[in-house]
């Protein structure tokens, strides 16, 4: 078992935009195994101190696998709202597991849950989770299909799908909006199927010229920060190859 101080050091390696590399922290700690890290985190999830549970979730965000998933699942069921919120944000690496996607769905549809948490959970399923792992898992797709049967979730799900690389499964979901959706939904889904995607301008923050190009030449999709861009142009601007995942 690792010490609390060691877990705090590891936490820094998983903070976004924090200049600490996981490999360097592991070296400093004497190369603990993944099993040691996960076992310590799972034990910490039993603490009565919610700050300890939050710390363990912030370490689990950088792990993966069925054992580590149990810690995230415990966080999603935690009685403390702050812990649940961190668990939602930490679940991106675990969306292959139906236990996680089902629990996120339950949070989304729970009217007694804080609205911010319900919105966070939907964003994880519809956008951020897929962007973290690079594709839509079958568990995610099935959960989104179910949620899309409820009117209040449809637009956010569709908007999220339009921001992702096209795969066979995403195309199926988009076609369902074309066939069964409102006129506005069908138009957006068709556009996403026909060579366009929605991009948040901050996705191009590393390239100011690309940002400027998009803002000057592309059509707004929503608000002042979301734009329609061709998928080919997006791949060119970001240096990515079109996804081959299905």
C-alpha positions, -999 to +999 in steps of 0.1 A: +000+000+000+012+035-009+013+064+016-011+093+014+019+115+004+027+092-025-009+093-037-009+131-035+022+131-057+006+108-082-025+130-083-004+158-097+006+136-126-030+134-138-040+171-134-048+187-168-021+211-180+001+203-150+038+200-159+044+168-140+050+135-158+036+103-145+069+084-153+088+109-132+065+105-102+067+067-105+105+069-105+104+091-074+082+066-057+103+036-065+082+023-094+051+010-076+030-014-097-004-005-111-019-031-088-004-013-058-017+021-069-052+007-076-053-013-044-044+018-024-070+039-042-097+013-035-088+012+001-089+050+003-124+050-012-135+034+021-123+064+041-148+085+061-129+116+049-145+128+016-112+146+007-094+113+008-120+098-015-117+127-039-079+122-039-083+085-047-106+093-076-081+118-090-055+090-090-079+065-105-085+089-134-051+079-147-057+041-143-079+016-162-093-019-160-121-037-142-105-034-107-099+003-109-134+007-123-148-004-090-134+027-074-150+050-100-183+031-095-181+037-057-175+074-063-205+076-086-226+061-058-210+083-030-234+102-007-212+133-010-220+155-040-185+167-044-172+131-046-199+122-071-189+152-092-152+142-093-162+106-101-182+118-131-152+138-144-129+108-137-149+082-156-136+088-191-112+058-190-140+035-179-168+039-204-163+005-218-180-009-187-218-010-187-217-006-149-203+029-154-225+040-183-256+027-166-247+046-134-241+078-154-275+073-171-291+070-137-275+103-126-286+120-158-323+110-152-323+115-114-343+147-109-331+149-073-295+150-084-278+184-088-285+198-123-248+205-128-239+169-121-266+156-145-252+178-172-217+167-165-227+131-168-244+137-201-214+155-215-191+127-205-212+102-223-220+123-254-186+141-259-158+141-234-156+104-228-154+096-265-128+123-270-107+109-241-106+073-254-109+082-291-141+064-300-176+055-288-178+023-268-208+000-273-218+006-237-218+043-244-237+039-277-264+018-260-268+043-232-271+072-256-296+053-277-318+049-246-314+085-234-322+098-269-357+084-265-364+112-241-369+146-257-350+166-231-317+148-238-319+146-276-303+179-287-273+176-264-267+140-275-270+149-312-247+180-307-221+158-290-222+132-318-216+159-344-184+167-326-169+132-330-151+113-357-175+092-377-176+055-370-202+029-381-218+031-347-220+069-347-233+069-382-261+045-370-270+069-342-270+099-365-292+082-391-318+075-363-320+113-358-324+118-396-352+092-397-371+100-364-360+134-354-374+169-359-365+189-390-337+207-371-324+174-358-325+158-392-306+188-408-279+187-381-275+149-383-274+149-421-247+176-421-226+155-397-231+125-420-221+144-451-186+155-443-190+181-416-183+182-379-187+207-351-156+221-335-151+242-304-127+270-312-106+262-282-097+228-297-075+248-320-060+270-293-025+257-301-026+271-336-038+307-337-037+308-375-060+278-376-083+294-351-085+326-371-091+306-403-121+288-388-136+320-373-133+338-406-144+311-430-166+286-411-203+289-402-213+291-365-230+260-352-240+274-318-232+305-297-199+322-305-175+293-300-188+263-320-183+261-357-192+238-386-160+226-404-154+199-430-140+168-415-112+168-441-102+204-431-104+195-394-080+166-399-057+189-419-057+216-392-052+193-363-027+170-381-050+140-375-058+111-398-095+103-403-106+077-377-107+041-389-124+029-357-158+013-361 
